[in-house]
């Protein structure tokens, strides 16, 4: 199925010029937080001299931020990570010179952009000359159309769905996987996007396949999760059902991954769709209704809980927001990063625990 | 924007071995019914000796059906049309020899398969040697992400949406375009799939773009329709909102084309999703509710009428089915092929007619 790449053993420099503090750098943030590959430096001239902890305390890492590739080399990196996911996935002109410098210094380049490094004449030529590997994470394998095989899997499948993009769906899936493993359940995180693939070392960027094959790619991923003997599969969600640009991917993934349960992910305080100020987010109540109505039309699944991302709130406000969401919906609600995934996990855990389990993050 | 190809002047042989009578040959049926390129013969050994009218009376064409390319040559074709759209778009092995014979006979090859002729070493080599053109209709142009530009167009946009795939959405859009033109409105058919592109000579196969760009491709198409000064744009719909394999494309098109009104298309008597017997079609009432609910979350649009495809019913049964759908939904309902598009068109026609109009089918 999916192309697989080893994770573990890399020493990353994460390239995120002028953007490391923003949501746009979610690739860098995700890899720093969850990958077994170590990040040894971050490149952002605006923040040079600080540490990751200074900029984003929740990441709890003392990784230095530097101005450029030349400065990062003293941390003995093996790989340059393109740490930003700009909409449309194009390579900003300003990053090109840094990437070329990294190639000349012998670093592997890891990128999740739509615009492929291997198809860039200048970059691919320099990489060949320097003998370095280009890993375009988003290049999909050949996939088949959705067949219905996903309906027959014995694994319990839990998909995160969102009120918007970049709200914390991958993080929720990863944290729930950890919680399941901690409880002795054989859980597997199923990566559907570039950052998830970098973290887990396998997966398919479902937004990069040919449109007719979104559901087929999602199906291939849960079939692979089952083949890896996952008792519980936490599938990384994408986009939102009312995102005007990305909802096609959201719905193809919703049907193709054939979930048994959904976890709704929302960033507290966000009011409008990312990039479209004229489109309000749906309420939690509306989102639950719409996602469940769509699932009911193919394979029924209910929202089992809400992962509320309260990163931008003070702790007291966060607790109030969680309580408000709980009373609006009657569902388990928690911030899985701030307060841990256990409360939310209780809502999706298998009712009967198997004995003699073995766990695996990836 | 989209790659454009002249339509008109071709003399097609439509290749549909063993399948011409079935819905799988909808590409051939659509081109025969609506293209300004003439079809001079159909290849289907099972039906050789009959005419298209014998096989499919509603097409009303005395085109001969023959066994193979060799027999078709006496009708002086210019082009071979791959007239079948198999799920997944792969080239059946058995068709290869006929395609190669057509190439050797100097025919242009026109194909809407996902599997591209130009990427097939044997076919592309033979075509180069014979000096014939390969037109892979589904190859998309470079498109951008959805930007919101579609929200600002002055054209009135009408999208067909379906209860399933292959139910008559393209046909309904084409017939409504004709009705509008007959009424003096500057209407344009906006093609989103292979057959529509063959008919109109422009368009983008939105199921063939990279998944993240479905809505962007749809937006590019309506922007182009407006640029062509379409007062009324009839956008060809794709798939169905609860088709497990294709709904991602359906939703991306629903948002990206930013419709002002929807026409729901349903084939009378169909009960389950094409290829998935375990998934029932939604009722007309449920479909209207779901499509309108999704539109309301991005740009509101209502279902203005129902195009009921009654091809498989006797006329009296067809009239009863239309009346039943009308009383179930309270909307205008008609079979636009059997009884003409005028009744349905009345529901979507611009309220104020412009004077000094000029019409264009493409």
Interface residues (C-beta under 8 A of the other chain):
Chain A: X87 X88 X89 X114 X144 X145 X146 X148 X151 X206 X207 X208 X209 X210 X211 X212 X213 X214 X215 X216 X241 X242 X244 X245 X246 X247 X248 X249 X250 X251 X252 X253 X255 X256 X276 X278 X279 X282 X286 X290 X293 X294 X297 X298 X299
Chain B: X87 X88 X89 X114 X144 X145 X146 X148 X151 X206 X207 X208 X209 X210 X211 X212 X213 X214 X215 X216 X241 X242 X244 X245 X246 X247 X248 X249 X250 X251 X252 X253 X255 X256 X276 X278 X279 X282 X286 X290 X293 X294 X297 X298 X299
